Amino acid sequence: MQLLVRFLIGGSVVSLFAILGDVIKTKSFAGIFGAAPSVALATLALTIHTEGTDYAAVQARSMIVGAAALMIYAAVSSHLMWKGTASVPVIAVAGLTLWIALALAGWVLLLRGLS
């Protein structure tokens, strides 16, 4: 049942962003903003229903930490690629390592702040 609800919520939000992308005439808009938020919203809705709001709040904070780490990864990776001093695979692997390290550090700090 949860899988069906996730599918319906996620599919609806992705479709909404795709329609919005068609209206705005920016195809990348739908792809960039469609998938992750819809999955996050579906997951949070189900988490609130099954585990309660306190647990969902922790999950939402974790999503924010992961998104912040992703933003830093994107900024650093794009900056390094513009400089052109290293190959794309090297930059991608280094950036992913940075992303994981930042997300884990944020997660540890989040857990310490909650306890």
Secondary structure, DSSP 8 states (H G I E B T S, - for coil): -HHHHHHHHHHHHHHHHHHHHHHHT-HHHHHHHHHHHHHHHHHHHHHHHHH-HHHHHHHHHHHHHHHHHHHHHHHHHHHHHHHT-S-HHHHHHHHHHHHHHHHHHHHHHHHHHH-
